[in-house]
């Protein structure tokens, strides 16, 4: 079937807004009925086989690629984590947790030749959270596991101004994605390495998949130093990220819990085959919700600070003087601190390594190594000592992960984690966790 060409920007925008509703229709509500189905489209031309196509459901007769060329992209995926703790003194469990995500992105640079972007994402989370429910440790063994929910995650608009010297994002935003999260979420299982350190969340900034109203402003400082930037954000805080805002659209409640502010300065290396990014950031609030777990003293406000570095350090050579940029080694280091008198964790250190194409003939497979150290807050340690006779120190988690990509639309990962001094208690036995992750791209 021949594709109709849209020449007028307004026609493109009208088409895009209609398609945007495909994702919006997935957002649950108390009154939601059966979802609208996209019309069936006949295939045109020669299509790749089921095993070779980029997505499990194909290219929709070429229309998906055509829409992407116009600036309209869709992403539907399901990530599932099966995990079992196989050592340690605790009762052992085997659990499964899954997350289905549907998102739509409209690039108005392609659609209508102006510097804007509209993004929406909704999720369905289901299953059991192994470490959160059973293990009583400082870290989360899965980067997707959380509360069971079906909700709108993010819905924001981003606008570039003054030739991109200033960029503004406003709407429902996952602040942690912007301030403190890592870029290793495509590989490592553990939440500290696969998303963001747990100590970061004490300042109550919204996170994915529980985005909240807010605004982020970037300033490009390339005129001072190419690659230099600063950004700041303000977001609604929360007491419980999932309740009573069950579906992610209870905006009246969102504005009843105060605000959290974030700031970051960063540098992105320019014009190099070994890119790197370096960030310094801080998050804080003035909420009267904190107390000393040992003395009971009340506090107002909290703060977290972080320093993060991610760097590609190696590419193998295809031939003398020619690098294979699709393979190589990337490294991550992050430090984070928070006051120990009111937070469960007062210090975290994470380090990770990711190698793409380590095994000959497996060019797209990825190998990951990670280490996490988390130090319990001084007041939490004192409170624990009062009830258990000994205090808490630090917890160390080691992780090794291998991702296999047999198909463009399917990947699976084998993962092993070992937790030393679980929860910071040196008297507890170490915990071994075995995991299998599956990723389907629809």
C-alpha positions in Angstrom: 0.0 0.0 0.0 1.3 3.4 -0.9 2.0 5.7 2.0 0.3 9.1 1.8 2.8 12.0 2.2 1.9 14.9 4.5 3.4 18.1 3.4 1.9 20.7 5.7 3.3 20.8 9.3 -0.2 21.3 10.8 -1.3 18.0 9.2 1.7 16.2 10.7 1.0 17.7 14.1 -2.7 16.7 13.9 -1.7 13.1 12.9 0.8 13.0 15.8 -1.6 14.1 18.4 -4.0 11.4 17.4 -1.4 8.7 17.5 -0.3 10.1 20.9 -3.6 8.9 22.2 -2.6 5.3 21.6 -0.3 5.5 24.6 -2.6 7.8 26.6 -5.4 5.2 26.2 -3.3 2.7 28.2 -3.3 4.9 31.2 -5.7 3.3 33.7 -8.5 5.0 35.5 -11.4 4.0 37.7 -13.8 4.4 34.8 -11.6 2.9 32.1 -13.3 0.6 29.6 -11.9 -1.6 26.9 -9.0 0.1 25.1 -9.2 1.2 21.5 -7.4 -1.1 19.0 -5.2 0.3 16.3 -6.5 -0.4 12.8 -5.0 -3.4 11.1 -2.6 -2.4 8.3 -1.5 -4.6 5.4 2.1 -5.2 4.8 3.8 -3.5 1.9 6.9 -4.6 0.1 9.3 -7.2 1.4 9.4 -7.5 5.2 12.0 -9.2 7.4 11.1 -12.6 8.9 9.6 -12.9 12.4 13.0 -13.7 13.7 14.8 -10.9 12.0 12.4 -8.0 12.5 13.2 -5.3 15.1 10.0 -5.7 17.1 8.0 -8.8 17.9 4.9 -7.3 16.3 6.8 -6.1 13.3 6.9 -2.8 11.5 3.1 -2.6 10.9 3.5 -2.8 7.2 6.2 -0.2 7.1 4.1 2.4 8.9 6.1 2.2 12.2 9.3 3.2 10.4 7.4 5.9 8.4 6.0 7.3 11.6 9.5 7.4 13.2 10.8 9.3 10.2 8.0 11.8 10.7 9.0 12.1 14.4 6.5 9.8 16.1 8.0 6.8 17.9 6.5 4.1 20.0 8.0 1.8 22.5 6.3 -1.3 24.1 8.3 -3.6 26.2 8.0 -6.1 29.0 10.9 -6.8 31.4 10.6 -9.8 33.8 12.9 -10.7 36.7 12.9 -14.2 38.2 15.0 -14.2 41.3 15.8 -16.7 44.1 17.9 -16.3 47.2 19.8 -19.6 47.6 22.1 -18.9 50.6 21.8 -17.1 53.9 20.1 -17.8 57.2 16.7 -16.3 56.1 13.9 -18.4 54.7 14.5 -18.8 51.0 12.1 -17.6 48.3 11.7 -17.6 44.6 9.9 -14.6 43.1 8.9 -13.1 39.7 8.4 -9.4 39.1 7.4 -7.9 35.7 7.0 -4.4 34.3 5.2 -3.7 31.0 5.8 -0.2 29.7 4.1 1.7 26.8 5.5 5.0 25.7 5.1 7.5 22.9 7.5 10.3 21.9 6.7 13.2 19.5 9.7 15.0 18.0 8.3 18.3 16.8 11.6 19.1 15.1 10.7 16.5 12.5 6.9 17.0 12.7 6.7 20.8 12.4 10.3 22.2 12.4 10.4 23.6 15.8 12.4 22.5 18.9 9.8 20.7 21.0 9.2 17.2 22.3 6.1 15.6 23.9 6.5 12.3 25.8 4.1 9.9 27.6 4.8 6.7 29.4 2.5 4.3 31.4 3.4 1.1 33.2 1.9 -2.1 34.6 3.9 -3.6 37.4 3.1 -7.1 38.8 4.6 -9.8 40.9 6.7 -10.0 44.1 9.6 -7.9 45.2 12.2 -10.4 46.6 14.6 -8.1 48.4 12.0 -5.5 49.4 9.7 -8.1 50.9 11.9 -10.8 52.3 15.6 -10.1 52.6 15.8 -6.9 54.8 18.8 -5.5 53.0 20.0 -2.0 52.1 19.8 -2.5 48.3 17.1 -3.7 45.9 18.2 -6.7 44.0 16.0 -5.8 41.0 16.0 -2.4 39.2 12.3 -2.9 38.2 10.8 -4.4 41.3 8.6 -2.2 43.4 4.9 -1.9 44.3 2.3 -3.6 42.1 0.6 -0.8 40.2 -0.8 0.3 36.8 -0.3 4.0 36.3 0.8 6.9 34.3 4.5 7.3 34.8 5.5 10.4 32.9 3.8 13.0 30.7 5.9 16.0 29.9 6.7 18.6 27.2 10.2 19.8 26.5 11.0 23.0 24.6 14.3 24.4 23.4 14.8 28.1 23.5 17.4 30.5 22.1 19.0 27.9 19.8 19.0 25.3 22.6 21.0 27.5 25.0 18.0 27.0 27.3 15.7 24.0 27.5 12.6 23.6 29.7 10.8 20.4 30.5 7.4 20.7 32.3 4.8 18.1 33.3 4.8 14.8 35.1 8.5 14.0 35.5 10.6 11.2 37.1 13.1 13.5 38.9 15.6 10.7 39.7 16.0 10.1 36.0 17.3 13.6 35.7 19.3 14.0 38.9 21.4 11.0 40.0 20.4 8.0 37.9 23.0 6.0 36.0 23.1 5.0 32.4 23.7 1.3 33.1 20.0 0.4 33.3 20.2 -1.6 30.1 22.3 -4.3 31.9 22.9 -4.6 35.6 20.0 -6.1 37.7 20.5 -4.3 41.0 18.6 -1.1 41.5 21.7 0.8 42.8 23.6 0.1 39.5 20.7 -0.4 37.2 18.9 2.8 38.1 20.0 4.9 41.1 21.5 4.5 44.6 18.9 4.0 47.4 20.3 6.8 49.5 19.2 9.2 46.7 15.5 8.6 47.4 15.4 10.0 51.0 15.0 13.6 49.7 11.6 12.5 48.3 12.1 13.5 44.6 9.8 11.6 42.2 11.2 8.5 40.5 10.1 6.1 37.7 7.5 4.7 37.5 5.9 7.2 40.0 6.5 10.5 38.3 5.1 13.7 39.8 4.4 17.3 38.6 7.6 19.4 38.1 9.8 21.5 35.9 13.4 21.1 34.8 15.5 23.9 33.2 18.8 23.2 31.4 21.4 25.8 30.5 24.0 25.0 27.8 27.3 26.5 28.9 29.2 25.5 25.8 30.2 29.1 25.2 32.2 28.8 28.4 33.5 25.2 27.9 32.1 22.9 25.2 30.1 20.1 26.9 29.5 22.0 30.1 25.9 22.4 31.4 23.9 23.2 34.5 20.3 22.2 35.2 17.8 22.7 38.0 14.4 21.3 38.9 11.5 21.7 41.3 9.0 18.8 41.8 6.2 17.9 44.1 7.4 15.7 46.9 5.5 12.7 48.4 4.7 10.8 51.6 3.8 7.6 49.8 4.7 7.6 46.2 1.9 5.1 45.2 -0.9 6.0 47.6 -3.4 7.6 47.4 -2.3 8.5 43.9 -2.8 4.9 42.7 -3.0 5.7 39.0 -0.6 8.6 38.7 -3.2 11.2 37.9 -4.3 12.4 41.4 -2.8 15.8 40.9 -4.8 17.4 43.8 -3.0 15.1 46.2 0.4 15.6 44.6 0.4 19.2 45.6 -0.3 18.5 49.3 3.1 17.2 50.2 5.5 20.0 49.7 8.3 20.3 47.2 11.8 19.0 46.5 14.5 20.9 44.5 17.4 19.6 42.6 20.6 21.1 41.0 23.3 19.5 38.8 26.4 20.7 37.0 27.8 18.3 34.4 30.3 18.0 31.6 30.0 15.8 28.5 33.2 15.1 26.6 33.0 16.2 23.0 34.4 14.9 19.7 35.8 11.7 21.0 35.5 8.0 20.4 35.7 7.4 24.1 32.9 9.6 25.5 32.4 10.4 29.2 30.0 12.3 31.4 30.8 13.7 34.8 28.1 15.1 37.2 27.9 16.8 40.6 24.4 17.2 42.0 22.3 18.0 45.1 18.7 17.4 46.1 16.9 18.9 49.0 13.6 19.7 50.7 12.2 21.5 53.7 9.7 18.9 54.7 8.8 18.3 58.4 8.7 14.6 58.1 12.0 13.4 59.5 13.0 12.1 62.9 16.0 10.6 64.6 15.3 6.8 64.8 17.3 6.6 68.1 16.4 9.7 70.0 13.1 10.5 68.4 14.2 14.1 67.8 12.3 15.8 65.0 14.0 17.4 62.0 12.8 19.6 59.2 14.4 19.1 55.7 16.8 16.7 54.2 19.6 16.8 51.6 21.4 14.3 49.4 24.5 15.0 47.3 26.1 12.9 44.6 29.1 12.8 42.3 29.0 10.5 39.2 31.4 9.6 36.4 30.7 7.4 33.4 33.4 6.8 30.7 34.1 4.6 27.7 37.7 3.6 28.2 38.3 1.0 25.5 37.4 -0.1 22.0 39.1 -3.0 20.2 40.6 -2.5 16.8 39.0 -3.9 13.6 42.2 -3.2 11.8 45.3 -1.2 12.7 44.2 2.3 13.5 40.4 1.5 13.1 38.3 1.1 16.2 35.2 -1.1 16.5 32.9 1.5 18.2 30.2 -1.1 18.7 32.4 -3.0 21.2 34.2 -1.9 24.2 34.4 -1.3 27.9 32.4 1.4 29.8 33.0 2.2 33.5 30.8 3.9 36.2 31.6 5.3 39.6 29.1 7.1 41.8 29.4 8.5 45.4 26.4 9.7 47.4 25.9 11.1 50.9 23.1 12.1 53.2 22.7 13.2 56.9 23.1 10.1 59.1 20.9 11.4 61.9 17.6 11.1 59.9 18.3 8.7 57.0 18.6 4.9 57.0 21.7 5.3 54.7 24.3 8.1 55.0 26.8 7.0 52.4 26.8 4.9 49.2 29.5 4.0 46.7 28.8 2.2 43.5 31.1 1.1 40.7 30.2 -0.8 37.5 31.8 -2.1 34.3 30.1 -3.1 31.1 31.8 -4.8 28.2 30.0 -5.2 24.8 31.2 -8.1 22.6 33.6 -9.7 25.0 33.2 -13.2 23.6 34.2 -13.6 19.9 31.2 -14.2 17.7 28.9 -12.7 20.3 29.2 -9.1 19.2 26.0 -7.8 20.9 26.2 -9.7 24.2 27.1 -7.6 27.2 29.0 -8.6 30.4 28.5 -6.6 33.5 30.3 -6.4 36.9 29.3 -4.2 39.8 30.0 -3.5 43.4 27.8 -1.5 45.9 28.8 -0.4 49.4 26.1 1.2 51.6 26.8 2.6 55.1 23.9 2.7 57.5 23.0 6.0 59.2 24.6 6.6 62.6 21.2 7.0 64.3 19.8 3.9 62.6 22.9 2.0 63.9 22.4 3.3 67.4 18.7 2.4 67.4 19.5 -1.1 66.1 22.1 -1.5 68.9 19.6 -0.6 71.5 17.3 -3.4 70.4 19.8 -6.1 69.2 22.9 -5.5 71.3 25.1 -4.5 68.4 25.1 -1.7 65.8 25.1 -1.7 62.1 27.9 -1.0 59.7 28.1 -1.3 56.0 26.6 -3.7 53.4 28.5 -4.8 50.3 26.9 -6.3 47.2 28.8 -7.9 44.4 27.1 -8.5 41.0 28.0 -10.3 37.8 25.7 -10.3 34.8 25.6 -11.6 31.2 23.1 -10.4 28.6 22.4 -12.5 25.5 20.6 -10.9 22.5 19.5 -13.7 20.2 16.9 -11.6 18.5 16.4 -7.9 18.0 13.2 -8.0 20.0 14.2 -10.5 22.7 17.1 -10.5 25.2 17.7 -12.5 28.4 20.2 -12.0 31.2 21.8 -14.3 33.7 22.7 -12.7 37.0 24.3 -13.5 40.3 24.5 -11.2 43.3 26.2 -11.8 46.7 25.4 -9.6 49.7 28.0 -9.4 52.4 26.8 -8.2 55.9 23.1 -8.0 54.8 21.5 -4.8 56.1 24.9 -3.8 57.5 24.7 -6.5 60.2 28.0 -8.4 60.4 26.4 -11.2 62.3 24.1 -12.2 59.4 25.2 -14.8 56.8 25.9 -13.7 53.3 23.0 -13.9 50.8 23.4 -15.3 47.3 20.8 -14.4 44.7 20.4 -16.0 41.3 18.4 -14.2 38.6 17.1 -14.5 35.1 15.7 -11.4 33.3 13.8 -11.5 30.0 13.2 -8.5 27.8 10.6 -8.5 25.1 10.2 -5.5 22.7 6.9 -5.3 21.0 
